[in-house]
Amino acid sequence: MEKRNIDLSGHIIDSLILTKTMGIIMDKGGEFNILEIEVGRKKSDTSHAKIEVSAESPELLDSILDELSVLGASIDEIKEVNLVASEKDKVAPEGFYSSSNHVTHIYYGGDWIPVEDIEMDCLVVVDEENKRACVKPIADVKKGDKIVVGLDGVKVTPPNRSRDEQQVFEFMNSDVSSEKPLMNIIRGIAEEMKEIKAKGGKIGIVGGPAIVHTGSGKYLAALVREGYIDVIMAGNALATHDMESNIYGTSLGIEVETGKIVAHGHTHHMRTINKINRSGSIRQAVEDGTLTGGIMYECIKNDVPYVLAGSIRDDGPLPDVITDTVDSQKEMRKYAQQLDMVIMIATMLHSIATGNMLPSRVKTICVDINPSTVTKLSDRGSAQVVGIVTDIGSFLPLLYQTLMEEEE
Protein backbone atom coordinates (compact mmCIF):
# COMPACT_ATOMS: atom_id res chain seq x y z
CA MET A 1 0.00 0.00 0.00
CA GLU A 2 1.15 3.52 -0.85
CA LYS A 3 0.83 5.98 2.07
CA ARG A 4 1.06 9.72 2.69
CA ASN A 5 0.14 11.86 5.69
CA ILE A 6 -2.05 14.94 5.28
CA ASP A 7 -2.82 17.88 7.57
CA LEU A 8 -6.18 19.62 7.96
CA SER A 9 -6.50 22.90 9.87
CA GLY A 10 -9.25 25.44 10.50
CA HIS A 11 -12.93 25.04 11.34
CA ILE A 12 -12.82 21.53 9.92
CA ILE A 13 -15.56 20.13 12.15
CA ASP A 14 -18.46 22.56 11.70
CA SER A 15 -17.51 23.14 8.05
CA LEU A 16 -17.76 19.35 7.54
CA ILE A 17 -14.32 19.35 5.91
CA LEU A 18 -13.20 16.42 8.08
CA THR A 19 -16.30 14.42 7.11
CA LYS A 20 -15.87 15.27 3.43
CA THR A 21 -12.21 14.24 3.58
CA MET A 22 -13.03 10.80 4.92
CA GLY A 23 -15.85 10.43 2.38
CA ILE A 24 -13.57 11.23 -0.58
CA ILE A 25 -10.94 8.74 0.59
CA MET A 26 -13.47 5.91 0.93
CA ASP A 27 -15.40 6.76 -2.25
CA LYS A 28 -12.22 6.60 -4.32
CA GLY A 29 -11.17 3.25 -2.87
CA GLY A 30 -8.56 4.39 -0.39
CA GLU A 31 -8.20 3.95 3.36
CA PHE A 32 -7.48 6.38 6.18
CA ASN A 33 -6.16 6.35 9.71
CA ILE A 34 -6.56 9.41 11.95
CA LEU A 35 -3.15 9.85 13.61
CA GLU A 36 -3.87 13.06 15.54
CA ILE A 37 -6.91 15.24 16.13
CA GLU A 38 -7.29 18.39 18.19
CA VAL A 39 -10.76 19.95 18.33
CA GLY A 40 -11.25 23.65 19.07
CA ARG A 41 -13.49 24.25 22.08
CA LYS A 42 -14.35 27.92 21.55
CA LYS A 43 -15.75 29.83 18.56
CA SER A 44 -12.38 31.46 17.98
CA ASP A 45 -10.49 28.13 18.19
CA THR A 46 -9.51 26.15 15.11
CA SER A 47 -9.16 22.38 14.90
CA HIS A 48 -6.35 20.26 13.53
CA ALA A 49 -6.12 16.70 12.23
CA LYS A 50 -3.31 14.58 10.85
CA ILE A 51 -4.55 11.68 8.70
CA GLU A 52 -2.69 8.80 7.08
CA VAL A 53 -4.08 8.16 3.59
CA SER A 54 -3.30 4.87 1.87
CA ALA A 55 -4.11 3.39 -1.53
CA GLU A 56 -3.17 0.36 -3.58
CA SER A 57 -1.20 2.30 -6.21
CA PRO A 58 0.72 5.57 -6.48
CA GLU A 59 -1.70 6.72 -9.20
CA LEU A 60 -4.76 6.15 -6.99
CA LEU A 61 -3.07 7.86 -4.04
CA ASP A 62 -2.22 10.89 -6.19
CA SER A 63 -5.81 11.02 -7.41
CA ILE A 64 -7.13 11.00 -3.83
CA LEU A 65 -4.64 13.64 -2.68
CA ASP A 66 -5.52 15.82 -5.66
CA GLU A 67 -9.20 15.91 -4.62
CA LEU A 68 -8.32 16.45 -0.96
CA SER A 69 -6.14 19.44 -1.82
CA VAL A 70 -9.26 21.35 -2.90
CA LEU A 71 -10.59 20.95 0.66
CA GLY A 72 -7.40 22.47 2.02
CA ALA A 73 -5.52 19.27 2.85
CA SER A 74 -1.75 19.70 2.75
CA ILE A 75 0.79 16.92 2.57
CA ASP A 76 2.48 16.59 5.96
CA GLU A 77 6.01 16.23 4.64
CA ILE A 78 6.96 19.65 3.28
CA LYS A 79 8.87 19.49 0.01
CA GLU A 80 9.61 22.20 -2.50
CA VAL A 81 7.35 22.35 -5.51
CA ASN A 82 8.46 20.41 -8.55
CA LEU A 83 8.88 22.73 -11.54
CA VAL A 84 9.00 21.47 -15.11
CA ALA A 85 9.44 23.65 -18.17
CA SER A 86 6.79 23.59 -20.88
CA GLU A 87 8.09 22.08 -24.11
CA LYS A 88 5.85 24.16 -26.40
CA ASP A 89 3.16 26.82 -26.39
CA LYS A 90 -0.23 25.74 -24.96
CA VAL A 91 1.18 22.44 -23.65
CA ALA A 92 1.78 21.67 -19.97
CA PRO A 93 4.02 18.93 -18.57
CA GLU A 94 2.29 15.66 -17.67
CA GLY A 95 1.06 15.59 -14.07
CA PHE A 96 0.72 19.39 -13.85
CA TYR A 97 -1.04 20.78 -10.79
CA SER A 98 -4.55 22.01 -11.66
CA SER A 99 -5.53 24.95 -9.47
CA SER A 100 -8.64 25.48 -7.35
CA ASN A 101 -10.20 28.90 -6.72
CA HIS A 102 -9.06 28.98 -3.08
CA VAL A 103 -6.13 30.90 -1.60
CA THR A 104 -3.03 28.92 -2.59
CA HIS A 105 0.64 29.03 -1.60
CA ILE A 106 3.62 27.10 -2.92
CA TYR A 107 6.79 26.22 -1.03
CA TYR A 108 9.63 27.57 -3.16
CA GLY A 109 13.11 28.75 -2.27
CA GLY A 110 12.53 27.99 1.40
CA ASP A 111 9.43 30.18 1.66
CA TRP A 112 5.68 29.85 1.22
CA ILE A 113 4.81 32.29 -1.56
CA PRO A 114 1.23 33.19 -2.61
CA VAL A 115 -0.15 32.22 -5.99
CA GLU A 116 -1.41 35.45 -7.55
CA ASP A 117 -4.69 35.92 -9.44
CA ILE A 118 -5.96 32.55 -8.28
CA GLU A 119 -8.56 30.86 -10.50
CA MET A 120 -9.79 27.29 -10.82
CA ASP A 121 -8.70 24.92 -13.61
CA CYS A 122 -5.47 26.75 -14.40
CA LEU A 123 -1.76 26.00 -14.15
CA VAL A 124 0.62 27.52 -11.60
CA VAL A 125 3.59 29.18 -13.28
CA VAL A 126 6.64 30.32 -11.32
CA ASP A 127 8.85 33.30 -12.13
CA GLU A 128 12.10 31.99 -10.62
CA GLU A 129 14.01 35.25 -11.00
CA ASN A 130 11.47 37.31 -9.04
CA LYS A 131 10.28 34.45 -6.83
CA ARG A 132 6.61 34.94 -7.75
CA ALA A 133 3.85 32.56 -8.79
CA CYS A 134 0.66 33.12 -10.75
CA VAL A 135 -1.95 31.09 -12.59
CA LYS A 136 -2.30 30.75 -16.34
CA PRO A 137 -5.01 29.09 -18.40
CA ILE A 138 -3.52 26.40 -20.59
CA ALA A 139 -4.14 28.53 -23.70
CA ASP A 140 -1.69 31.15 -22.36
CA VAL A 141 1.18 28.76 -21.59
CA LYS A 142 4.41 29.61 -23.41
CA LYS A 143 7.35 27.37 -24.21
CA GLY A 144 9.81 27.50 -21.31
CA ASP A 145 7.25 28.45 -18.61
CA LYS A 146 8.17 26.78 -15.31
CA ILE A 147 5.01 24.94 -14.26
CA VAL A 148 4.19 23.27 -10.94
CA VAL A 149 3.86 19.50 -11.31
CA GLY A 150 2.31 17.27 -8.64
CA LEU A 151 1.09 18.20 -5.18
CA ASP A 152 4.34 18.52 -3.23
CA GLY A 153 4.86 22.04 -1.87
CA VAL A 154 1.28 23.15 -2.57
CA LYS A 155 -0.96 24.46 0.23
CA VAL A 156 -4.62 25.36 -0.35
CA THR A 157 -6.65 27.35 2.18
CA PRO A 158 -10.43 27.31 1.63
CA PRO A 159 -12.46 30.10 3.27
CA ASN A 160 -13.51 29.11 6.78
CA ARG A 161 -17.20 28.77 7.50
CA SER A 162 -18.17 31.53 9.90
CA ARG A 163 -19.41 30.43 13.32
CA ASP A 164 -21.53 33.58 13.65
CA GLU A 165 -25.08 32.41 13.03
CA GLN A 166 -26.28 35.98 12.43
CA GLN A 167 -24.33 36.42 9.22
CA VAL A 168 -26.80 36.45 6.34
CA PHE A 169 -24.41 34.77 3.92
CA GLU A 170 -24.12 31.78 6.24
CA PHE A 171 -27.90 31.62 6.58
CA MET A 172 -28.36 31.69 2.82
CA ASN A 173 -25.56 29.28 1.98
CA SER A 174 -27.62 26.10 2.15
CA ASP A 175 -29.57 23.85 -0.20
CA VAL A 176 -31.14 25.62 -3.16
CA SER A 177 -34.73 26.47 -2.38
CA SER A 178 -37.43 28.96 -3.33
CA GLU A 179 -38.76 28.91 0.23
CA LYS A 180 -36.15 31.12 1.87
CA PRO A 181 -37.50 34.46 3.19
CA LEU A 182 -36.73 36.75 0.25
CA MET A 183 -36.87 40.10 2.07
CA ASN A 184 -34.46 38.94 4.78
CA ILE A 185 -32.03 37.78 2.12
CA ILE A 186 -32.32 41.02 0.13
CA ARG A 187 -31.73 43.11 3.27
CA GLY A 188 -28.62 41.04 3.94
CA ILE A 189 -27.35 41.57 0.40
CA ALA A 190 -28.04 45.31 0.65
CA GLU A 191 -26.08 45.49 3.91
CA GLU A 192 -23.15 43.63 2.35
CA MET A 193 -23.21 45.95 -0.67
CA LYS A 194 -23.18 48.99 1.62
CA GLU A 195 -20.23 47.64 3.60
CA ILE A 196 -18.26 46.76 0.47
CA LYS A 197 -18.74 50.20 -1.08
CA ALA A 198 -17.93 51.95 2.22
CA LYS A 199 -14.57 50.14 2.22
CA GLY A 200 -13.85 51.09 -1.39
CA GLY A 201 -14.63 47.60 -2.68
CA LYS A 202 -16.07 46.65 -6.05
CA ILE A 203 -19.30 44.93 -7.09
CA GLY A 204 -19.98 43.31 -10.45
CA ILE A 205 -23.16 42.23 -12.24
CA VAL A 206 -23.39 39.25 -14.57
CA GLY A 207 -26.71 39.67 -16.34
CA GLY A 208 -29.01 38.08 -18.90
CA PRO A 209 -31.70 39.69 -21.08
CA ALA A 210 -34.48 38.60 -18.69
CA ILE A 211 -33.49 41.65 -16.63
CA VAL A 212 -34.93 43.78 -19.42
CA HIS A 213 -37.76 41.43 -20.41
CA THR A 214 -39.18 41.57 -16.85
CA GLY A 215 -39.09 45.36 -16.72
CA SER A 216 -36.20 45.42 -14.24
CA GLY A 217 -33.71 47.13 -16.53
CA LYS A 218 -34.51 50.54 -15.05
CA TYR A 219 -33.55 49.29 -11.59
CA LEU A 220 -30.20 47.94 -12.75
CA ALA A 221 -29.62 51.23 -14.60
CA ALA A 222 -30.38 53.08 -11.36
CA LEU A 223 -27.90 50.91 -9.40
CA VAL A 224 -25.23 51.85 -11.95
CA ARG A 225 -26.19 55.53 -11.69
CA GLU A 226 -26.11 55.43 -7.86
CA GLY A 227 -22.55 54.02 -7.88
CA TYR A 228 -23.26 50.49 -6.62
CA ILE A 229 -22.04 48.66 -9.74
CA ASP A 230 -18.41 48.74 -10.90
CA VAL A 231 -18.55 46.42 -13.93
CA ILE A 232 -21.19 44.59 -15.98
CA MET A 233 -20.40 41.31 -17.71
CA ALA A 234 -23.02 40.10 -20.15
CA GLY A 235 -23.68 39.13 -23.75
CA ASN A 236 -25.07 40.73 -26.85
CA ALA A 237 -28.69 40.14 -25.76
CA LEU A 238 -28.70 42.17 -22.51
CA ALA A 239 -27.23 45.22 -24.22
CA THR A 240 -29.39 44.89 -27.33
CA HIS A 241 -32.71 44.54 -25.51
CA ASP A 242 -31.75 47.25 -23.01
CA MET A 243 -31.20 49.69 -25.86
CA GLU A 244 -34.28 48.40 -27.71
CA SER A 245 -36.35 49.25 -24.63
CA ASN A 246 -34.93 52.78 -24.62
CA ILE A 247 -35.35 53.43 -28.34
CA TYR A 248 -38.62 51.58 -29.02
CA GLY A 249 -40.07 50.94 -25.54
CA THR A 250 -40.10 47.19 -26.23
CA SER A 251 -38.10 44.09 -25.36
CA LEU A 252 -38.36 41.22 -27.85
CA GLY A 253 -41.19 43.21 -29.38
CA ILE A 254 -43.25 43.31 -26.17
CA GLU A 255 -44.01 46.73 -24.68
CA VAL A 256 -42.02 46.78 -21.43
CA GLU A 257 -44.41 48.92 -19.39
CA THR A 258 -47.71 47.30 -20.45
CA GLY A 259 -46.79 43.82 -21.68
CA LYS A 260 -48.70 44.43 -24.93
CA ILE A 261 -47.55 42.90 -28.21
CA VAL A 262 -46.46 45.63 -30.64
CA ALA A 263 -47.06 45.19 -34.37
CA HIS A 264 -43.78 44.26 -36.08
CA GLY A 265 -42.10 44.54 -32.67
CA HIS A 266 -40.12 41.37 -33.33
CA THR A 267 -37.92 43.44 -35.66
CA HIS A 268 -37.06 46.07 -33.06
CA HIS A 269 -33.93 44.38 -31.70
CA MET A 270 -32.43 44.18 -35.21
CA ARG A 271 -33.39 47.80 -35.90
CA THR A 272 -31.68 48.72 -32.62
CA ILE A 273 -28.46 46.97 -33.63
CA ASN A 274 -28.61 48.78 -36.96
CA LYS A 275 -28.93 52.15 -35.23
CA ILE A 276 -25.95 51.44 -32.95
CA ASN A 277 -23.92 50.25 -35.96
CA ARG A 278 -24.77 53.53 -37.69
CA SER A 279 -23.43 55.46 -34.68
CA GLY A 280 -20.34 53.24 -34.56
CA SER A 281 -20.47 52.10 -30.92
CA ILE A 282 -22.60 52.32 -27.79
CA ARG A 283 -20.55 55.28 -26.55
CA GLN A 284 -20.98 57.14 -29.83
CA ALA A 285 -24.72 56.36 -29.75
CA VAL A 286 -24.91 58.10 -26.35
CA GLU A 287 -22.86 61.04 -27.59
CA ASP A 288 -24.95 61.57 -30.76
CA GLY A 289 -28.28 61.29 -28.92
CA THR A 290 -29.40 57.94 -30.36
CA LEU A 291 -29.38 56.41 -26.87
CA THR A 292 -30.85 58.49 -24.04
CA GLY A 293 -31.31 56.08 -21.13
CA GLY A 294 -31.05 52.53 -19.81
CA ILE A 295 -28.33 50.26 -18.47
CA MET A 296 -25.75 50.80 -21.22
CA TYR A 297 -26.44 54.55 -21.23
CA GLU A 298 -25.70 54.74 -17.49
CA CYS A 299 -22.52 52.70 -17.96
CA ILE A 300 -21.25 55.23 -20.48
CA LYS A 301 -22.34 58.27 -18.46
CA ASN A 302 -20.81 56.95 -15.22
CA ASP A 303 -17.63 55.40 -16.70
CA VAL A 304 -18.65 51.89 -15.60
CA PRO A 305 -16.84 49.32 -17.78
CA TYR A 306 -18.69 46.44 -19.39
CA VAL A 307 -17.63 43.23 -21.13
CA LEU A 308 -20.03 41.90 -23.76
CA ALA A 309 -18.98 38.36 -24.72
CA GLY A 310 -20.36 37.01 -27.99
CA SER A 311 -21.89 33.63 -28.77
CA ILE A 312 -22.84 31.69 -31.88
CA ARG A 313 -26.49 32.64 -31.31
CA ASP A 314 -26.02 36.41 -31.51
CA ASP A 315 -27.92 38.63 -33.91
CA GLY A 316 -25.71 41.39 -35.27
CA PRO A 317 -23.87 41.43 -32.97
CA LEU A 318 -23.42 44.92 -31.56
CA PRO A 319 -20.11 46.60 -32.43
CA ASP A 320 -19.03 46.49 -28.75
CA VAL A 321 -19.39 42.70 -28.51
CA ILE A 322 -16.13 40.72 -28.28
CA THR A 323 -16.68 37.84 -30.69
CA ASP A 324 -13.45 35.95 -29.93
CA THR A 325 -14.18 33.88 -26.81
CA VAL A 326 -10.52 33.76 -25.73
CA ASP A 327 -10.29 37.55 -25.93
CA SER A 328 -13.54 37.94 -23.97
CA GLN A 329 -12.20 35.55 -21.29
CA LYS A 330 -9.08 37.68 -20.92
CA GLU A 331 -11.15 40.85 -20.55
CA MET A 332 -13.44 39.21 -17.97
CA ARG A 333 -10.43 37.91 -15.99
CA LYS A 334 -9.09 41.43 -15.72
CA TYR A 335 -12.16 42.51 -13.76
CA ALA A 336 -12.89 39.23 -11.93
CA GLN A 337 -9.76 39.52 -9.78
CA GLN A 338 -10.72 43.06 -8.66
CA LEU A 339 -14.21 42.24 -7.36
CA ASP A 340 -15.45 41.73 -3.81
CA MET A 341 -19.00 40.72 -4.74
CA VAL A 342 -20.68 39.45 -7.90
CA ILE A 343 -24.44 39.23 -8.43
CA MET A 344 -25.35 36.83 -11.25
CA ILE A 345 -28.84 37.34 -12.62
CA ALA A 346 -30.74 35.04 -15.00
CA THR A 347 -27.92 33.79 -17.22
CA MET A 348 -26.76 30.20 -16.75
CA LEU A 349 -23.82 29.95 -19.14
CA HIS A 350 -22.44 33.40 -18.40
CA SER A 351 -22.76 32.79 -14.65
CA ILE A 352 -20.89 29.47 -14.83
CA ALA A 353 -18.16 31.04 -16.98
CA THR A 354 -17.69 33.95 -14.59
CA GLY A 355 -17.91 31.71 -11.52
CA ASN A 356 -15.01 29.67 -12.86
CA MET A 357 -12.86 32.82 -12.97
CA LEU A 358 -13.61 34.10 -9.47
CA PRO A 359 -11.46 33.48 -6.39
CA SER A 360 -13.46 31.80 -3.60
CA ARG A 361 -13.05 34.95 -1.44
CA VAL A 362 -15.51 36.82 -3.71
CA LYS A 363 -19.05 36.88 -2.31
CA THR A 364 -21.15 35.48 -5.10
CA ILE A 365 -24.93 35.53 -5.44
CA CYS A 366 -26.78 33.67 -8.19
CA VAL A 367 -30.40 34.69 -8.79
CA ASP A 368 -32.56 32.65 -11.14
CA ILE A 369 -36.12 31.35 -11.38
CA ASN A 370 -34.68 27.96 -12.35
CA PRO A 371 -33.09 26.05 -9.41
CA SER A 372 -30.90 24.02 -11.79
CA THR A 373 -28.99 27.16 -12.80
CA VAL A 374 -27.87 27.70 -9.21
CA THR A 375 -27.12 23.99 -8.72
CA LYS A 376 -25.02 23.73 -11.88
CA LEU A 377 -22.94 26.72 -10.85
CA SER A 378 -22.15 25.09 -7.49
CA ASP A 379 -21.50 21.71 -9.14
CA ARG A 380 -18.88 23.31 -11.40
CA GLY A 381 -16.80 24.09 -8.30
CA SER A 382 -17.99 27.55 -7.26
CA ALA A 383 -18.82 26.40 -3.74
CA GLN A 384 -18.95 29.97 -2.39
CA VAL A 385 -22.10 30.74 -4.39
CA VAL A 386 -25.28 31.70 -2.56
CA GLY A 387 -28.33 30.67 -4.55
CA ILE A 388 -31.63 32.56 -4.61
CA VAL A 389 -34.50 31.02 -6.55
CA THR A 390 -36.93 33.82 -7.37
CA ASP A 391 -38.41 35.91 -10.17
CA ILE A 392 -35.98 38.54 -11.47
CA GLY A 393 -38.88 40.96 -11.78
CA SER A 394 -39.18 40.87 -7.98
CA PHE A 395 -35.53 40.69 -6.96
CA LEU A 396 -34.05 43.81 -8.59
CA PRO A 397 -36.84 46.25 -7.65
CA LEU A 398 -36.75 45.02 -4.03
CA LEU A 399 -32.94 45.24 -3.88
CA TYR A 400 -32.98 48.80 -5.25
CA GLN A 401 -35.76 49.91 -2.90
CA THR A 402 -33.99 48.39 0.10
CA LEU A 403 -30.74 50.17 -0.75
CA MET A 404 -32.56 53.47 -1.17
CA GLU A 405 -34.46 53.05 2.14
CA GLU A 406 -31.17 52.50 3.97
CA GLU A 407 -29.79 55.75 2.55
CA GLU A 408 -32.70 57.83 3.87
LINVENUR-V606138 format. One record per residue. N is the residue number from 1. PHI is phi in radians with two decimals (NA if undefined). PSI is psi in whole degrees, 0 to 359 (999 if undefined). Layout:
# LINVENUR-V606138
N/PHI/PSI, N/PHI/PSI
This chain:
# LINVENUR-V606138
1/NA/136, 2/-1.49/138, 3/-2.36/144, 4/-2.52/149, 5/-1.68/141, 6/-2.15/156, 7/-2.02/139, 8/-2.15/133, 9/-2.43/153, 10/2.06/202, 11/-1.48/65, 12/-1.38/346, 13/-1.50/301, 14/-1.30/344, 15/-1.53/357, 16/1.14/17, 17/-1.15/321, 18/-1.10/316, 19/-1.10/316, 20/-1.10/322, 21/-1.05/311, 22/-1.12/323, 23/-1.11/316, 24/-1.09/316, 25/-1.05/313, 26/-1.21/318, 27/-1.07/328, 28/-1.60/5, 29/1.57/17, 30/-1.74/184, 31/-2.30/157, 32/-2.41/156, 33/-2.46/118, 34/-1.35/112, 35/-1.48/319, 36/-2.51/146, 37/-2.63/132, 38/-2.29/116, 39/-1.75/129, 40/-1.17/140, 41/-1.78/344, 42/-2.08/164, 43/-1.03/326, 44/-1.44/349, 45/-1.43/144, 46/-1.77/166, 47/-1.99/162, 48/-2.49/140, 49/-2.46/140, 50/-2.00/125, 51/-2.22/134, 52/-1.55/123, 53/-1.90/130, 54/-2.28/150, 55/-2.64/164, 56/-1.30/338, 57/-2.45/156, 58/-1.04/324, 59/-1.14/317, 60/-1.18/320, 61/-1.09/316, 62/-1.08/322, 63/-1.12/318, 64/-1.15/314, 65/-1.12/326, 66/-1.09/315, 67/-1.17/321, 68/-1.19/333, 69/-1.10/330, 70/-1.17/332, 71/-1.43/354, 72/1.80/6, 73/-1.23/135, 74/-2.09/144, 75/-1.23/131, 76/-1.04/317, 77/-1.42/111, 78/-1.39/120, 79/-2.18/157, 80/-1.21/152, 81/-1.09/149, 82/-1.65/119, 83/-1.89/132, 84/-2.27/135, 85/-1.35/140, 86/-1.19/139, 87/-1.49/339, 88/-2.79/164, 89/-1.00/141, 90/1.10/21, 91/-2.30/126, 92/-1.75/155, 93/-1.10/152, 94/-1.07/142, 95/1.39/15, 96/-1.03/150, 97/-1.36/127, 98/-1.75/122, 99/-1.30/156, 100/-1.73/184, 101/-1.73/12, 102/-1.59/161, 103/-0.94/128, 104/-2.30/139, 105/-2.19/154, 106/-2.16/147, 107/-1.61/109, 108/-2.52/131, 109/1.11/29, 110/1.45/6, 111/-2.34/153, 112/-1.50/116, 113/-1.98/142, 114/-1.28/147, 115/-1.57/118, 116/-1.40/153, 117/0.93/47, 118/-1.07/140, 119/-2.73/146, 120/-1.27/156, 121/1.07/37, 122/-2.16/178, 123/-1.82/153, 124/-1.77/120, 125/-1.97/135, 126/-1.93/130, 127/-1.62/98, 128/-1.15/325, 129/-1.14/317, 130/-1.73/1, 131/0.94/54, 132/-2.29/155, 133/-2.30/144, 134/-2.57/170, 135/-1.72/153, 136/-2.42/136, 137/-1.17/155, 138/-1.06/331, 139/-1.17/340, 140/-1.72/0, 141/-1.17/135, 142/-1.97/151, 143/-0.98/130, 144/1.69/347, 145/-1.01/134, 146/-1.55/113, 147/-1.98/138, 148/-1.23/130, 149/-2.10/133, 150/1.41/188, 151/-1.88/348, 152/-1.04/135, 153/1.31/17, 154/-2.00/130, 155/-2.23/124, 156/-1.94/135, 157/-2.16/98, 158/-1.21/157, 159/-1.13/136, 160/-1.28/142, 161/-1.26/127, 162/-1.13/146, 163/-1.75/9, 164/-1.58/107, 165/-1.18/347, 166/-1.46/349, 167/-1.26/126, 168/-1.13/328, 169/-1.21/331, 170/-1.27/323, 171/-1.12/319, 172/-1.34/332, 173/-1.37/72, 174/-2.42/194, 175/-0.99/145, 176/-1.12/129, 177/-2.74/149, 178/-1.61/4, 179/-1.75/7, 180/-1.28/147, 181/-1.17/107, 182/-1.06/316, 183/-1.14/322, 184/-1.09/319, 185/-1.14/315, 186/-1.12/320, 187/-1.07/319, 188/-1.11/318, 189/-1.12/317, 190/-1.05/318, 191/-1.10/317, 192/-1.08/317, 193/-1.08/318, 194/-1.05/313, 195/-1.10/317, 196/-1.08/314, 197/-1.19/325, 198/-1.11/331, 199/-1.59/3, 200/1.44/17, 201/-1.38/178, 202/-2.20/144, 203/-2.19/134, 204/-2.03/155, 205/-2.07/132, 206/-1.96/115, 207/-2.26/150, 208/-1.92/170, 209/-1.15/343, 210/-1.05/336, 211/-0.99/318, 212/-1.41/317, 213/-0.99/324, 214/-1.48/1, 215/1.46/12, 216/-1.64/0, 217/-1.01/323, 218/-1.15/332, 219/-1.33/321, 220/-1.16/320, 221/-1.04/320, 222/-1.17/322, 223/-1.11/322, 224/-1.13/313, 225/-1.09/324, 226/-1.42/358, 227/1.55/14, 228/-1.48/339, 229/-1.96/132, 230/-1.89/344, 231/-2.83/146, 232/-2.09/129, 233/-2.06/122, 234/-2.71/194, 235/-2.10/188, 236/-1.03/323, 237/-1.16/314, 238/-1.01/311, 239/-1.14/317, 240/-1.08/310, 241/-1.27/332, 242/-1.08/314, 243/-1.29/328, 244/-1.04/318, 245/-1.16/329, 246/-1.33/320, 247/-1.43/319, 248/-1.98/349, 249/1.34/13, 250/-2.18/164, 251/-2.43/118, 252/0.98/33, 253/1.42/1, 254/-1.78/130, 255/-1.09/122, 256/-1.11/318, 257/-1.33/328, 258/-1.95/341, 259/1.38/9, 260/-1.42/146, 261/-1.35/130, 262/-1.77/134, 263/-0.98/130, 264/1.06/18, 265/-1.14/338, 266/-1.15/347, 267/-1.60/352, 268/-1.11/323, 269/-1.17/325, 270/-1.26/324, 271/-1.16/327, 272/-1.14/312, 273/-1.00/320, 274/-1.10/320, 275/-1.14/318, 276/-1.18/323, 277/-1.07/321, 278/-1.11/320, 279/-1.22/325, 280/2.00/330, 281/-2.97/170, 282/-1.12/318, 283/-1.06/315, 284/-1.17/329, 285/-1.16/325, 286/-1.20/316, 287/-1.18/327, 288/-1.62/4, 289/1.53/3, 290/-1.16/321, 291/-1.96/125, 292/-2.12/1, 293/-3.04/177, 294/1.83/184, 295/-1.10/307, 296/-1.16/325, 297/-1.04/314, 298/-1.17/327, 299/-1.07/315, 300/-1.15/313, 301/-1.16/332, 302/-1.92/14, 303/0.95/40, 304/-1.65/118, 305/-1.20/155, 306/-2.46/151, 307/-2.15/116, 308/-1.86/108, 309/-1.67/129, 310/-1.40/163, 311/-2.48/169, 312/-1.15/343, 313/-1.54/353, 314/-1.21/136, 315/-1.42/143, 316/1.63/267, 317/-1.39/184, 318/-1.06/153, 319/-1.11/338, 320/-1.46/351, 321/-1.31/133, 322/-1.53/110, 323/-1.51/344, 324/-1.53/117, 325/-1.13/327, 326/-1.17/319, 327/-1.14/320, 328/-1.18/324, 329/-1.03/314, 330/-1.07/319, 331/-1.18/320, 332/-1.15/321, 333/-1.06/324, 334/-1.02/321, 335/-1.54/328, 336/-1.02/322, 337/-1.28/345, 338/-1.60/349, 339/-1.53/151, 340/-1.88/338, 341/-2.60/143, 342/-2.29/131, 343/-1.94/117, 344/-1.79/124, 345/-2.21/111, 346/0.97/49, 347/-2.72/98, 348/-1.09/304, 349/-1.17/320, 350/-1.19/325, 351/-1.16/315, 352/-1.09/316, 353/-1.06/314, 354/-1.20/318, 355/-0.97/323, 356/-1.19/341, 357/-1.67/349, 358/-1.55/138, 359/-1.13/152, 360/-1.19/347, 361/-1.26/342, 362/-1.35/124, 363/-1.22/122, 364/-2.18/128, 365/-2.13/128, 366/-2.00/120, 367/-2.00/123, 368/-2.77/150, 369/-1.32/341, 370/-1.76/114, 371/-1.02/331, 372/-1.17/334, 373/-1.10/314, 374/-1.16/318, 375/-1.11/316, 376/-1.11/323, 377/-1.09/316, 378/-1.16/320, 379/-1.14/335, 380/-1.36/358, 381/1.99/355, 382/-1.50/72, 383/-1.20/344, 384/-1.41/359, 385/-1.30/133, 386/-1.71/126, 387/-1.78/133, 388/-2.20/117, 389/-1.69/106, 390/-2.84/169, 391/-1.30/132, 392/-1.10/327, 393/-1.11/341, 394/-1.67/321, 395/-1.12/305, 396/-1.14/316, 397/-1.04/319, 398/-1.17/320, 399/-1.11/315, 400/-1.10/314, 401/-1.09/321, 402/-1.14/317, 403/-1.10/320, 404/-1.22/323, 405/-1.11/322, 406/-1.23/338, 407/-1.41/336, 408/-1.27/999
